[in-house]
Amino acid sequence: MMFEPAHVLAAALALSSAGLENRHDPADVACLALNVYHEARGESVTGQAAVAHVTLNRVRNPRFPDSVCAVVTQQARGVCQFSWVCNDPGQPRNRTALKRAYQVAVDTLAGRRADPTNGATYFFSRRIPTPDWARRMRETTAIDNHRFFRQG
């Protein structure tokens, strides 16, 4: 099942009631927070910021869509770029982890977290075998359970 816009709205409403600073488009914050939550909720804050920066690095890269939600929900050849989007995990259940992901998203969007990935636009979990695409990329760093890459 595909990631539904209703999830973004529900997350935005839940997150807006969390009392955290939000000076950015609520949909962008919600999409970024959900991506951090689903891709890195068990990681350190640096690891979560790394996932947030990969998302934002893609927004700034002309090879990718130009909005956070479009990057998060992008498919290439019918495959979701972030697997959780197509796997539809439903609403986040761990409110503490969601709140932390939201704060990381807000801080990253506000420029309060430096990019620990050195400009990476791709990452994958160390728990899986190295994907073919990674062999064509330059690894920029490894943080927690993820390896980060960029082209060239």
Buried (B, 14 or more C-beta within 10 A) or exposed (E): EEBEEEBBEBBBEBBBEEEBEBEBBBBBBBBBBBBBBBBBBEBEBBBBBBBBBBBBBBBEBEEBBEBBBEBBBBEEEEEBBBEBBBEEBEEBEEEEBBBBBBBBBBBBBEEEBEBBBBBBBBBBEEEEEEEEEBEEBEBBBBBBBBBBBBEE
